[in-house]
């Protein structure tokens, strides 16, 4: 471990004690075998959580309950101001929180199995294998710290290694009234492109979990839908998280394009689902307008054909009438008599065009169910909703004996619990129950990640995942997709 005079230069004291000396090497993957049950694609960040007073918030120019984005140089100045504050540092980012949760649940299940009296012949020997690729942290000390923490939590760091110099940091400030405010510093060098290495890694995962915040990185608008299509073409399931409501508002149309490309599971909260529903309504209105325009073109073409037929019939009738009139005039001029029959009226034609009927949520989950095979929407103390295979499952919140103290990371933990249950082959109700229990463990402590002790509480009495359970989960998703 580094001390205040270690090799990391001006890295703030609050973080130096957490940085390991030996950097973690990213695993190069060239394909060839299935390695991960869940492979995440996202941004590795570092979370810094501190308890501060109102005066410190004012000094940091942070709006209470809000968020401000700062530069990397400003971040160093902020950290110096925070020396001596009660703080916690962890490898963070929404995706990392979920992957660490999966790693902790797996490790807890293994400890439970090893101490269980269950005969070895009936106990599974498989465990959930978790990896992360994409933007795996910068080449700075914070990047080394993030990768080391992920590895220690059982998450493989996969890929070519750091592609940026700086690692993103999210600073969470909690005031005595439990209100949270944020400062965020991101790496402008992070990007996502459809590389061969990424394709190979995706092909060696059972489920690909794509972080919604990746939409904000360079190249993601093209890479994510392409990655989804590639994953589905090789039999890999795909889950996509929302990020936050702002991300969905800015990129909702692209999110829907990615979902249409083959996303199996979409995760979001009430606000994020509402934002995506708005984009869905816009998309549906545009599709309805396009259909209406096509129908109008078809009606115009039919009317034009009818008009042409009418003109041809009218011309033939007029010629017939002129010929008859000439014959009558000739007979009258020769003095002959002829029986004059009343002139017949022109045939009456009417063009009848059939009028085409114009195609015309409970909550966000139900409305989004038409777009994605499985939709998961969390709603705070109201619980959560899961739609799949034509079902709506209402999941009540899980209240532990410990009161909530910090809701940061609750949605990430919920996703970890649900995916773990998914890989166990649980039904929708049981998946939701396990997810709610995982979230309740996180909000009963400070910090966004599941602890080893809490993970043991979550998996108590749960059967360990097996390859058969994973196969059952894949079959469930395939059935949902087909429906």
N, C-alpha and C positions, 0 to 999 in steps of 0.2 A: 504493500500500500504506500501511496505517496504521502509525504508530510508537507508542511507549508513551504519547505525549501527544496522540494523535489524538482524533477526534471520538467514539470509542466508549466514553468514560467509564471505568468500572471494569472493562471487559472485561479478563481476565487477559492479561499480557504474552505468555504462551505461545500465545495465539490471535490477538492483535492483528495480528501480522505476516502472518497468513494471510488477513485479511479485505480484500476489495477495496472501493475507495471507491464505485464506480458500481454501484448495485443492479441486479440482473437483473430485468427485467419478465417476468411470466408471460404466456405466449401465451394469448389468448382464442381459443377454437375454437368455431365455430358450425356445423360440419358441411359437407357438400357434396362432399367428395372424400377419397380414402384417402391418409393422410399417413404413418402409422407401420406398420412391420412388427411392432414390439413396443411396446406401450404399457403401462407399469407403473402399478399403483394401490397406493399404500402411503404410508409415512411417511418423509419426509426427515429424517435425523438428522445429527449431527456425531460422528465417532469421534475420541477422544483416546487415543492409546496412549503409555504411558510405562514406562520401565524403572525399577524401584524395588527397595529392599531390604526385608527382613522388618520392620525397624523402622518404615518408612514405612507398610506395610500395617497395622500395629498402630495407628499414629497416625490412620489414616483409618478405622479400625474396619471393615476389609474382611475377611471370612473367606477364608482362603487357598483358592483354587480355587472360591470361591463368588461370589455376587452380592448386592449390597444396593442397594435403591432409595432415592434421596435426593430432597429437594425442590430447587427452583431456587435459593432463597437458600443452602442448604447447599452447592450446587454451586459457587457463587462462593467460598465459604470454602475448599473443597477445592482449587480451582484456585490460590489464593494459596499454599497449602502446597506446591504442586508446582513453583513457580518454580525454574528452574535444573535441573530433571530433563531427561534426554534423552527427547524426546517427538516424536511425529508427530501431525498433525491432518489429517483428510480428511473430505469429505462422505461420510456413512456411512448405516448402516441396511442391513439385508439386501437389500432390493429395489434400493437405490441401488448397492450393490456389484455386483449382477448386471447392472444397466443400464450402469454404467460399463464393466464387462467387455465387454459387447456393443459399446459405442462404441469401445473400444480395439481390439477384434478387427477391427471395420470399418475403422478408420483404418489399422491395420497392413496389412490386405489391400489397401487403396487405394495405400499406399506401395509395396507389393510389386508391384502391377500396373503402377504408373507406371514402375518401374525394370526391369520385365521385358522380355525380348525378344519376348514373345508378340505376334503381329500384332494391330493394333487391331481387325481384322475378326472375330477369334475371341475377343477379351477382352470380358467383360461391362462395361457402363457403369453397372450398378445397384449400390446398396449398401444395407445394412440401416439403416433409419431407426428411431430409438429415442426414446421420450418417456416422461415421468413425470407423473402427476396424482394427485389425492387430497389428502394432507396434505403440502404442499410446503415445509414449514418455517415458522417464525414470522416476525413482523415485526421481530425483533431482529437484531443484527449477525451472529449465528450462522446465522440463516436466510438472510441475504444471502450469506454465505460458502458455505453448502450449495448454494444455487441457482446461484451463479457457478461452483462446481466441477463441478456436473452439466453445465452448459452448455459448459464448457471441454472436457469429456470427450465431447461430441457427443450429449448427452441433452437434448432439448427439455423445458422445464418448462412444463406445460400446465395451464391452469385459471384460476380467478378470483383467484389469489394467496393470500397468507397469511391464514388464518382464526384464528390464535392469536397471542398475544404472545411466547411463548417457544418455542424450538426444543429438541427433545430431544437429549440428549448421552449417549453411552455411553463410559465411561472404562475402558480395558483396561490393567491393571497386570501387567507381566511381571517376575517375580523371577529371580534368577540361575539357578535350577534349571529355568527355562523354564515354570514354572507360571503360568497366567493367572487373574486375579481381576478382578471387575467392580464398578463403581458405575454405576448407570443413573438418569437423570433424564428424565422424560417430561413432555410437555405435556398437562395434563388437559383442555385446550380442543379438542384434535384430535377430529374426528368424521367419519363417512362417511355421506352421505345420497344417495339416488338423484335427483340433480339433472338437469335437461335438458342442461346442459353436459357432464356425465359420460356421459349416453346418447349425445350427439352424438360425443364423442371416441371412445367405444368402437366406434361404428359406422364410424369412420374408421381402425380398426386391423385388421391381419391377425390378430394374436394379442394377447390381453389377459393380462397377468401380474399376478395379485393376490397381494399379500404376506400371509402367514399372520398376522403380528403385527397386522394390521388388525382381527382379531376382538376385540381388547382395546379398541377405540375405540367411542365412543358411536354407536349407530345401525347398526353393522356387521352385526349379526345379521339385520336385515331387508334392508339394502342389498346385501350380497354375493350372496345367492341371486337377488335381483331383477336385479342387474347381470349375473350369469351367464346368466339366462334371456334378458335383452335382447340380450346379445352374441351368443348362439347364434341368436336369431331374425333377426339381420341378417347372419349368416354369419361372425362373428368367432370364431376359436378361443379357448379359455380355458385358461390354466394357473394352478395354485394352489400356492403354497409352504406348508410346514408352520408356519414360525415357529420354535418350539422345542417340546420334549416337553411342557412345562407348558401351553403354549397349546393343544396338541392334547388334553391331559387335561381341560382346563377347557371346551373348546368342540368336542369331537369330534363330538357329535351334530349340531351346526350345520354342521360341515365336511362330514359325510356328506350332509346336506340340500343343500348347495351342489354337491357332486359329482353328486348325482342330478339337479340342475337342468341339468347340461350341461357340467361340467368335463371337458376333454379330457386334460390332463396333471396329475398330482399329484407334487410333489417333496417328499422327506423323507429323513431319515437313519434308521438302524436303530431308535433309541429312539423317534423320532416315528412311524415306521410301526407299531411295537409298540403305542404308545398308541392309534393310530387303529384298529388291529385289535381292541383290546379294546372300543372303541365299536361296531365292526362286529359283533362277537359279541353284544353287548347288543341291537343293532338286529335281528339275525337271530333271536335268542331271542324278542324281542317279536313279530316277524312270525310266528314259528312258533306262539307262544301265541295270536295273533290268528286265525291259520288254524285252529288246533285248536278255538278257541271257536266259530268259524263252522261248522266241521264238526260240532261237538257240537250246535249249534242245529239244523242240518239233520237230524241223526240223531234228535234229540228230536221234531222235526216229523213225521218218517216214523213213529216209534214211536207218536206220538199218533194219526196217521191209522189205523194198523193196529189200535190199541186200540179206536178208534171203530167200525171195521168189525167187529171181533170182538164188540163189545157188541151191534151191530145184528143180526149173525147169530145170536148166542145168544138174543136176545129173540124172533126169528122162530121159532127151533127150539122154545123153551119154549111158545109159543102153539100150535104144531102138536101138541106132546105133550099139552097140556091138552085140545085138541079131540078127539084120538084117545081119550083116557081117558074123556071124557064119553060118546062113542058106545058104547064097550065097556060102560060101566055101564048104559046104557039097554037094550042088548041083553040083558044078564044079568037085568035086572029084569023083562023081558017073557017070560022062560022060554025064549027062543030060544037056540039053540046057535050058536055061531060059532067058527070056527077061530081060535084064539088064536095069534098069532105073537109070538115073543119081542120084548120091547121093544128097540128099537134104541138103541144108545148115542149120546149126543150126539157130533156131529162134533168131532174134536179139531183145534184150530188152534194153530199155533206161530208166533210172530213171530220171524223170523230177521233180525237186523241185521248187515250186513256191517261188519267191523272195518276202519277206514281206517288206512292206513299213515302214520305220522308222518314228515314230511320230516326226514329227519335234519336252518406253513405251511412246507411247506418253509420259507419265510421270509415276512416281511411283504409283500414285493412280490407273491408268488403269491396270498396271501390277499386282498390289496386289488385284485387284477386283476379280481375279480368285480364290483367297485364302480366302477372307473374305466377308460376305454379304454387309457390309457397311464400306468404307474406307474414312478417312478424313485426308487430307494432307494440311498443311499450308505452304505457300511459301513467307512469309514476305510481302514486298511491292507489290508483284505480285498478292496477293490474296490467294485463297485456292481452293481445289478441293474436291468434294464429289462424290463417286461412290456408287450407290445402285440401285437394281432392273433393272440392265442393263442400267442405266443412268449415264452420267457424267455431273455434275453441276459445272460450273466454277463460283466462287464467287469473285467478285472484292473486293479490300480492302475498308474499310469504313474510309473516312477521315473526322475527326471532325474539328471544328474551332480551336481546341487547337493543337499545333504542338507536335510531339512525343518527349519525353524527356528521356524515360527509357523503353526499350523493355523487361526487365526482367518480366516474368510472363505472357507474351502475349499469348503464346500457352495454358497455364492453363486457362486463362480467356476465350479464344476462346472455349475451351471444355465446360466450364460452360455455356456459351451462347447457344451453340449448344444443349447440353443436356436439358437445360431449354425449348428451342423451341421444342425439341423432345417430351418432356412431355406435352407441350401445344398441340401436335398434328399438328404442322405446316408441310408444305411440305418442300422438300429438299431446294428449293431456299430461302424460308423464314427462315428456320433454319440457313442456311449459312449467310444470311444477319444479323440476330440477333447475331450470333457468332462473325462476323467481327466487329459489333458495340460494343460488349462487350470488345473485344480485344483493340479497338481504345481508349476506355475509360481508360484502364489500362496503355497503353503506353504514355498517355498524362500527367502522373503524376509519381512521384517517388514512388517506392514500387511495389511489385508484385500482390497486391490484390485490388479488386474492392471496392471502398468506397461507403457508403450508398447514398451519393448525386449522384454519377455517376450511381449507380444502378437505381435510379429513372429516370434518363435521358434515360437509356437503355430500360426500360420497358414502357416508355411513349406510350400510345396508344395500348399496347399489351393486348390481352385478357388473363385473369388469368387462369392457368392450372386447370383442373378438372379431376376427376377420368375417365370421358369419354375421355378426351384428352389423358390420360395415356393409356387407353385401345386402342385408335386409334394408338398411338405410338407403342404399343406392336404388333398390327396387321400389321403395316408397317414393323417392324423388322421381323415378321414371314414370310411375303410375300417375303422380301429380302432374307431370309434364304432359302426359298423354291426354289427361282429362282437360 
